[in-house]
């Protein structure tokens, strides 16, 4: 949708591309390609154990099976950033090419609730060719 825009970031190891929802929003989408050495549900458990160490106020959410163009696991969680309640939603999607694709949405709680349907639509329509362009 036109409300999402691309942002190119200069990382230390390599440049990254992220998407931000509208100009004033702090809702971000990061797409990563993960080697499929584990299942999507194993990746959720790994995220739970590492996020609890590094995210203040981390609250484990629930994970559920997700069906779309690519299937996998959807996982949501809560945390606090600079005193603001935040939500994270991760879609681990199993690609046909042997990789798992991680679509991670993060942002303030109030904005994330507004974008729920858009996040599901993006994940449901995600294709592996889309990740090649990012």
ABEGO torsion letter per residue (X at the ends): XAABBBBBBBBAABBBBBBBBEAABABBBBBBBBBBABBAAAAAAAAAAAAAAABBGBBBBBBBBBBBABBEBBBBBBBBBGGBBBBBBBBBBBBAAGBBBBBBBBEBAAAAAAAAAAAAAAAAABBAAAAAAX
